[in-house]
Amino acid sequence: MLIFDRDFEARELARQRAGTTVGVMEREDTNYTLSDILELLRRYAKVIVGITLLGTLLSAVVTFSLTKTYTASSTLVFDRNDTRPYESVLELQQLERDKSAMDTEMDMVTSREFLGFVVDDLNLLEDPYFNPSTAAAQTAGDSTWLPNWLPFVGTSGSDSATGREDLRERLLADGAQRDRAITRLYDSVSAARRGDSLAMTIYVKHEFPQQAAEIANGVASNYVVWTSTLKEHAAKNTLNYLRTQATSLADSIAKKEREMAEFTSRSDLTFDPRDDILRARMEQLNEQFTLSRVEEAGAWAKFNEARQLLTKGVDAVGRVLTSTLLSTLRTEEGRLLRTKAQLSAKFGRNHPLVMDADAEIASNRRLIDEEARRIVQELENDAKVATVRVQKFQQEVGQIQKEMQNRNLDEIRRRELERDLLAAQKRYDELVLRLGSFDPEQEEVKATARMASFAEVPSEPSFPKPELTIPVGTIASLLAAVMTAITLDVLDKSVRNANAAEAIVKRPNLVSVPSVQSALMPSESPYHHMLANPHSAFAKAMRSLCLAWRAFGPGTEPKVVMFCSASAGEGKTTCALGMAAMATTSGLRAVILDIDPKLDGAAAVLGIPNRNLSLGMVLEGTVDLDALIAVASEYPFLRVINSRLGLHDHDRLFEELRRRFDMIIVDAPSLDRDDDAIWLCAHVDAVLLVVAADRTKEQDLTEAIERLGVNRAPIAGSILNFAVGRETSPRRALLRSLQKKLKQRFGRLTAGDVREFWRS
């Protein structure tokens, strides 16, 4: 179990209350200020200058090694009114050219179809610039352009069909080479115009200036001829189309008229409704059919009523049905009933005369019943006859309705034929009117554009331009160099300034020690340079460090100060010697405890030999402490204890040192070589971390702080060594020359020589 010293815990608690607790913080991101940019440029000046010079040299080499290209330009002027006689709408025949129309014209100039005609006309397949595979190489002064282009015509002296066939064979034979020539010409031709101007400038690039001018003139003149020919062909095609359509419509009208006449006669249609007999017959049948239906209903009603009454009795039927015979029989029946009544009253019911009267009455009633049944049968027969008539009329009406339906369909078809005929006649009238006002064979087709300016043979190449490309290359190289420097700066994780050190250590940076390497003499150390130059920047930094010494601890003056660093070579020993020298010259009793004896340690710099004595002997009582203290022969006679610490009571040792001296400076080994500083930090009053600018890595410094935090190191602050800032005073050259003279006179500088030098 680890038991910590109560005094140490009290001091640590006091430091925590004062806000000086050990902590590690990641480096804060800051924006680049003007000073940061200047420092960045200074740090990577060699990289920036090297990349800039290399880029400038490459741009110059590339500029002078590129093939020169000449640009010629010719100008076309377009008419404001674009005449289009082949348009059917009157408003479209005269349109003013706007921005969209001019943009379309510019696109047509660079179209592959038009450029193909230019290649054929100017015979560019024989130009090595456009067709590298050709065998006929031309010189810069030769000219191959002649305005010999005619649309759809081959060689001279041949008819149109032969010319088209020859052109087709030639295009098929040279198809691949022609496509390459068109592509090369497409890359060489461009068009431009200014604002809303109707003038368009055509630019052509070529290796030879005269050919560039000739091709520019050829492109412009060919475009005028090509557009005029296209317009003429469009007009002729429109005329042929109108004539073909008129002939077709005339034949169609005649055919429709014949078809309509045949259909009318075949369908027996009349154009006047009053002459339609079928319609009149339909009306008459409808009337008769209605009357028959009424009669049929009445006949069946009478028959049904009589049949129902017949079932009730003859008397009931007799009261409903009437006829001459039935009336006579009813009259006879009444007479016989009166006779019977008289005979019955006179002779009785059983008298033969009464019985004869009954027989006559029965016979009469049989006759009445037979007559009634006969009448009912007649009514049934009349009803059936009426039904037959109704069915007949219904059949006739159905047939006529079917005929009427077919007649209506025929009428609809006839009207369709009439409408088609009327539409064809209107179209024919419009075509005839259009043909009467449009005759391109008699009218002159105006050209779309005209040549306004012919190309001038260029005298200077348009590309490359050294006065432009080399400065641009230099600027681009400079920008690339700056970006490279910024990238390297972002990737560089070393501590470069005091702010970065304070952000990581979480302590103030006590002093920034400037780099004095450029001011050192051969084999001269910064410590000797400080002794020889008391007013140097290094000496001033050490003086500032001594002034900040009393502010290391809260409330009490720390006596034991330990210098440590994350890695070797960061100037830890030099800073310790400088602070001890300044403290000694100020009248303080200071001693340097070099616990890491090495060839470049504090004792070696001061020229003190190793006595092979250790501090353990002092603690054991075998050797006195004064025997271990060595005094440097050079000014200011520093006291040095050159010995490694043993595994003894360190508190008693440091207590003895505190009693004898005002300041004990411990020169501990770097943390990457030894861990003595980690375990001794609990016995010192303050720990100073030496950070080498542009050398110490952030990761190494962070790990060093974490390792020191294991034993609660009382880190008082950091010292930024090799910081930006060199001795640039006017006395620098004089001091260096005097130092050389002293070295030549005295050899090795001693403290007396230095004092004599400063008195002089």
Secondary structure, 3 states (H helix, E strand, C coil): CCCCCHHHHHHHHHHHHCCCCCCCCCCCCCCCCHHHHHHHHHHCHHHHHHHHHHHHHHHHHHHHHCCCEEEEEEEEEECCEEECCCCCCHHHHEEECCHHHHHHHHHHHCCHHHHHHHHHHHCHHHCCCCCCCCCCCCCCCCCCCCCCCCCCCCCCCCCHHHHHHHHHHHHHHCHHHHHHHHHHHHHHEEEECCCCCCEEEEEEEECCHHHHHHHHHHHHHHHHHHHHHHHHHHHHHHHHHHHHHHHHHHHHHHHHHHHHHHHHHHHCCCCCHHHCHHHHHHHHHHHHHHHHHHHHHHHHHHHHHHHHHHHHCHHHHHHHCCCHHHHHHHHHHHHHHHHHHHHHHHHCCCCHHHHHHHHHHHHHHHHHHHHHHHHHHHHHHHHHHHHHHHHHHHHHHHHHHHHHHHHHHHHHHHHHHHHHHHHHHHHHHHHHHHHHHCCCCCCCCCCCEEEEECCCCCCCCCECCHHHHHHHHHHHHHHHHHHHHHHHHHHCCECCCHHHHHHHHCCCEEEEEECCHHHCCCCCCHHHHHHHCCCCHHHHHHHHHHHCHHHCCCCCCCCEEEEEECCCCCCHHHHHHHHHHHHHHCCCCEEEEECCCCCCCHHHHHCCCCCCCCHHHHHHCCCCHHHHEEECCCCCCCEEEECCCCCCCHHHHHHHHHHHCCEEEEECCCCCCCCHHHHHHHHCCEEEEEEECCCCEHHHHHHHHHHHHHHCCCEEEEEEEEECCCCCCCCHHHHHHHHHHHHHHHCCCCHHHHHHHHHC
